[in-house]
Amino acid sequence: MSRQQAIDSATAYFDQGTFQSTLARRVAIPTESQEPGKIPVLTSYLTEELAPTLKGLGFDCKVIPNPIEGGAPFMVASRTESAAAFTVLTYGHGDVVRGYAPQWIEGLEPWTLKIQGDRWYGRGTADNKGQHTINLAALEQVITARGGKLGYNVTLLIEMGEEMGSPGLREMCEQHGDLLKADLFLASDGPRVSATRPTLFLGSRGAFNFELKLNVRQGGHHSGNWGGLLKNPGIRLAHAIASMVDAKGKILVPKLLPSSLPDNVKKALANIQVGGGPNDPEIDPDWAEPGLTPTERVFAWNTFETLAFKTGNPDAPVNAIPGYAIAFCQLRYVVGSDNENFLKHIREHLDAHGFNDVEAAASRGEAAEATRLDPDNAWVKMAAASITRTTGKSVDILPNLGGTLPNDAFSKILGLPTVWVPHSYAACSQHAPNEHMLGSVARESLQLMAGLLWDLGDEGAKIAA
């Protein structure tokens, strides 16, 4: 059989309803990792749902306990060929965020796949059950089309705690590096830049969450009796934040910025447009770092966000000067940032500007580090050419995603070049009620993944060598 026959088989997988029925079965399993007591359901998704499919494709499946006590298990499935010249490591996660069933619009529910026009609704359709279902289906068609021989080995890692911050993933990769040894990491998660154009992204921005806090006294005091005499922590904390980021979002602390914006990153982003979709918010053109394009600001630079700010009693304000204020802040950062010393730099800046009464502390536990593969990498060029060959469309290549994924586990711990092919889009509501994927994108993604997995068999050995 030929490359085109593999693509045609992937198209038929969608058109004949097999993709729909498979995805519906997986969506129906409520794998909410954020809910307590879900380990049996999360484990069942691996052993009862995925393992039979994988064994039918020639994979040996192994469930690996989480190195962190109470964490959800992992599954590593390996498919080896005696004459294979290289190995591809792929990845997905079977857990989802909470269903929030009462908040879905009438006629929809999280655990039932329902199609309305081009939108396929259900929890996990976009993040990530729909995406790894596409990749496994495409792999099946290529294995069949090549007569059972891909020409390379495939290792699949599925985790069940990604929506909890991937607890134990990095430790598992460190402990089982030999089992996960590969030449290329190729997986799918996150959104395309635009629903109508294929996208590759090669890493992700990191996230550093921290708290700024000011406790000046116990309880509040009447503003009429004490106004003008007592320090107001809300005002004080607002000025502390204003010393770090200006009124238009520009970061004012040089040590919280990346060292540079590489020329090949600028080149890769030059023709990519962000926003403008029917459900996208309107971009503020003069926000954040001046002199950068909107695309560079979200994919190639650092941003400072205040996620929440509280002082006094916002739900029932009273005439009292509050005794405390707290802000929950975040730095999204790219490669080239001194992230290991962010807290030190924040402390030094606050002290230098007279805010030594403001406490600064890291929050929300472990966060993924920033990663980025060189856009000129040979695997990237091969993948982009393959997708263009299949779809006839140019490919948006992002050196890194604007959001954060546990890509550092694969790029830093395992030392792999990382190429992500997302099958969702930005307005998919993946962490909200009414999550959905687009049927048109799913169909095209089945086609382009079949073409890419076929081309790996023809071209991958040379690149790996």
N, C-alpha and C positions, 0 to 999 in steps of 0.2 A: 504493500500500500504506500501511498505518497503523503507528503506534508498536507496537501489540500484535502485529502481524504480524512486525515486526522481532524482537521478544522471542520470539515463537513459533519463528521461524527459528533463533534462537540456542539455544533449548531443543532443537530437533531436531538441531542440530549436535552436541550432547552425546549425546542419546538414541540417535541412529543410529550412533554410534561414530566419527564423523569427528574429534572432539576427541581421542579416545583414540589413534587411529592417527597423527595429527599429532604429538601429544606424545611418543608412543613413538619416532617417527623422530628427534625432536630429543634426547630423553634418550640415545639410542644413540650420539650423537656425544660423545666424551670430551673436552670443552672445559675441561680442568683448567688454569686460568691459572697456578696455583702450581707446576706442573711445568715444568722447563726443556724447551726444544725444541718447544713447543706452538704457536708462531705459525702454522704452516701449517694446523693443525686449527682454530684460532680464526678465522683468515681464511676458511676454507672454510665455517664455520657462517654467516658473513655472506653470502658470494657464492654458495654452492651450496644452502644451506637456506633462508635468509630472502629473498634477493633475488628468486627466481622467484615466491614468494607475493606479495611487495610489488608487483612489476611487473604482476602480474595484477590488482591493485587500483588501478592507475593511478599508482603511485609511480615517480619517478625516483630511482635509487639511486646513491650515490657512496661509495666506500671512501676514508677519509681516514687517512693514516699518523699514527701517534702522534708528537706533538712531542718526546716523550722517547725517546731512542735505546733500542732493545730492547723498547719497550712495544708492546702489542697494538693493532691498528688499530681504528678506529671506522667505523660506517656511518651516513650521514645520508640518509634517504629523504624525498622531498618530494612531496606530492600537492596540486596547486593547481587552483583553479577561478576562472574569470575574474570572476565576480560575488561572490566570497567576501568577507564583511565582516570576518573576523578569522581568526586562525591559532592552532591548538592545537599545542603541542610535547609529544610524548610520548616515553617513554624505557623502556629495558629493558637488561638485560645478559645476554649469552649464555654467559659463562664461569661455571664452577662451582668449588667447592673440590675437593680431592683425593677420589677415590672411596672409599679405605679398604676395598677389596673384601673382604679377609679378615675384617673386623670386622662385616660384615652378618650378620643372623640367617640360619639355614639356609633355603635356598629363595629367598633374595633376593640380588640383585646390583645394583651401582650403574647399569649401563648397559642394563638391561632393565626396561621398565615392567611392573610386576606389581600386579594389583589383588587385595586381600584385604579383603572387606567394603567399608567406606567409604574405606579407605586405598589410595592410589595411590602405590606405592613406586618410587623411582628418583632418581638424582642430578639435581638441577635441577627436579624436579617442583614444589617450593615456591619455590626460589630459583635462577633467576628464570624459567626456561623455561616453566613452567606458567602463570605470571602474564602474561608478554607474549604467550603463545599465546592466552590468554583474550581479551585486549584486541584483538589483531589479528582474531580470529574474530568478535568482536562488531562490530568496525568493518566487516568484510566484509558482515555481514547488514544493517547499516544502509545501506551504500552501495547494496546491491541493492534494499532496500525503498524507498529514495528515488529509484530510477530512475537511479542513478549520480551524483547531485548531493547532497552533504552540506549545502551552504550555508556551508561554512567550509573553510579549508585545514588540512592536517595535515602536520607534520614529525615524523619519527621518528628518534631518536638511539639507536643500540645500541652499547654499549661491550663490550669483551671482557677487561677487567681489573679489574672491580669488586671481585672477591675478593682482589685484590692491593692494594687501597686506591685504586683508580681513578687510577693514574699517568697524567698527561697530560690528564686530563679537563678540568681547570680551564684549562690552557693552550689546549686545543682550543677551549673555549667563548670564550676571549678572542680567539683568532685568527679564529674563524669566527662572530662575533656576528651578522653580517648574514644568514648562512645559517640561523641558529637563531632569528632574530627571530620573536616570537610575542606573543600576548596572554594566554595561559594555559598553564601547565605542568600536565599531567594524566597520571599514570602509576601503576604498581602495583609494590610491593615490600613486604617486611616482613609482619608478622602483624596480623590483627584482634585486638581486645581479647579477644573471645570468638568461638569458631567459629560460634556461632549468630546473631550480630548483625553486620550490616555496619558497617564502620569507615571514617572519613576521618581522615587525619592530615596536618598542614599544615606540617611541618618535622621537624627532628630535634634531639636533644641533641648537643652537641659532645663530643669526647673528647680529653683532654690526657693523654698517657702520659709518665711521668717515672721516673727512677731515683734512689733514695737509696742512697749507698754510703759505707762507712767502712773504710778500710785503715789499720791502726795498726802493723802489723809484718809481716815476712816469715815465713810459716809459723806452725805452732802450737807451743805450749809446754806441757809437762806440768802438768796442773792441780794435782797434789799438790805439786810443787816451786814453782810460781809462782802458784797460786791465792791471791788476796788481794793480790797485788803488781802484776798486770797488768790493764789495762783490757780488759773483754770487749766486743768490737764488736757482738756479737749483742744483748746487753743494752742497750748504748748506743743502737743503732739502733731497738730496740723502743720505748725511751722517747722517742726523737725522733718516731716515728710517733704515739705516744700523746699527745704535746703538740699534734698537729695534728687528731686525731680521737679522741673519747672511747670508752669501753668499749661504748657503745651506738650507735656509728656517727655521732654528731653531729659535724659539722665545727666545729673550734674556732678557725679562722683566718677572721675576718670578711671579709677581702679575697678569699677563695676562694668567696664566696657571691654569688648574684644580688642585684641592687639591690632587687628587689621581686617579689611575685607578683601580677600584674594581676588586677583584679576579673573581667574577662571571661574570663580563663583559668580562674580558680576556678569561675566559673559553668559553663563548658563541661565541666569535669571533675566537677561535683557529683554527677551520677547515674551515673558510670562506675565499675564495680567491676573490680578486677584480681584475678587468681588464682582459685582454686576449681575449676579444671578437673581432669579425672581424672588427668592426668599432671603437673600443676603442683606445685611444692614448696609447703609450708605457709609462709605469710607470717609473719614475726616482727613482731607488732603494735607493739612498742616500739622498733624499730630506726630509726636515722637521725634526721632533724630532728623534734623533738617539736612537737606542735601542728598537724601536717599530716596529712591523710588518706593512706592507702597510695597512692592514685592520684596525689595531689599530689606525694608523695615521688619517684615514678618518672618523672612526666611534667612536673613544674613546678619542680623544685628540683635542686640539685647534690648529688652523692654522691662520697665518697672511698673508693676500693677499694685494698686491697693484693692484687695479683694473684699475687705469688710472693715468698717470703722465703727467703734462703739464708745460712747461716753454717756454718763447719766442713764436715763431711762427713756430711750427713743419711743417706746410704745405708749408711754404716759408721762410726758414731760411735766416737770414741776419747777417752781421758782427756787431752784437750788443750784449752787455751784457744785458740780460733781467732784468726787474724790479720786476718780481714776479715768483713764482712757486707754484703749487698746486698738491697734490696727493690725490686720492680717495682710501681709504683703507677699509679693512674689517677684522674682527675677526669672524671666525666660532668657536663656543665654545660649550662645553658639560656641563652636570650637574656637580656641584662642583666648578664652576668658579665664581669669584666675579664680575659678569657682571654689577651689579648696580653701581660699582665704576670703571669700565674700564676707563672712561674719566679722572677721578681723577688720576688713576695710570699712564696713559699716560702723563698727565701734569707733575706729579712729576718726572717721568723718564726724560723727555725732559729737565726740569729745572736742574736736577742733572747732566746732561751731557752737560750743557752749551748751550742748544738750547732754551733759554727763548724767542728768537725772533720768534720761530715757533708757529703759532696758531694751536690749536687742537679743533675741534668741532664735535659733533655728526651730522649725516646727514641722509637723506632719510626717515625721520619720524619713524613711529612705526615699530618695528621688533619683531618677535616671540621669546620667551624665550626658552632656552634649556629644554628638558624634557626627562625622561627615566623611563620606568617601569622596575621593577626587573625581569630579565629573568626567575627567579624561580617562578614567580607568577602562581597560579593555572589556571587562564584563558589562559595564554600563553601555558602551558603544554597541556591543553585540545585541543587548536586550532592546535598546532603542531601535536599532535597524530591523530587528525581527518584528517588533510591534508595528512599525511603519509598513513593513512588507505585508503584514496580515490585514491591517485596517485601512491602509492608504492615508493615514493621518500622521502629522508630526506629533512628537511626544514631548510633553513638558517634563523637563528634568530638573528636579529640586535637589540641590546638594544636601539639604536636610529639610525635614518636615518642620512646620512652625510649632507644632505641638510636641509632646514627649511620649516616646515609646521606650521599652527596655532594650534598645538597640545596643547599648554598651555591653550587655551580656554577650552579644555575638561578635561585635567588632573589637572590643577591648579584651574581654576574658578569653574568648575563643580565637581572636585574631583573624576574623574573616572579613573579606569584602562583602558589604551588605547592600543588596538591591531589593527595594520594595516596589511592588506593583499594586497600587490600591484599586479596589473595585467599588468604592463608595463615592459619595460626593458631600460637599460641606454642609448642605441643608438636610441631611438624612435623619436628624434628631436622635443620634445614636445613644445619648445618655438621658433622653427625655421621653415623655409619652409620645406615642405615634412614630416610633422608630420605623424606618423603611429603607429599602434599597430600590433602585430603579431597574425594572425588567430589561430595558434597553441596554443599560450598562452591564448587567449580568450576562446577557447574551453575547455582547461584544467581548466581554472579558473571558468567557469560555473560549471564544475563537482565538483571541490573542495569546492566551496562556497555552493553548494547544500548539500554536505556531512556535512560541518561545521554547516550550519543553521539547518540541521536535528539533529545533535548531540547536539546542544544547547538545543533542546527540551528534550533530554534524560538526559543530564548531568548538564545543567546550574543551575537548582534549587539548587542542592547540593552545587555547588561552591558559588552561591550567598548567601546561608545561612551561 
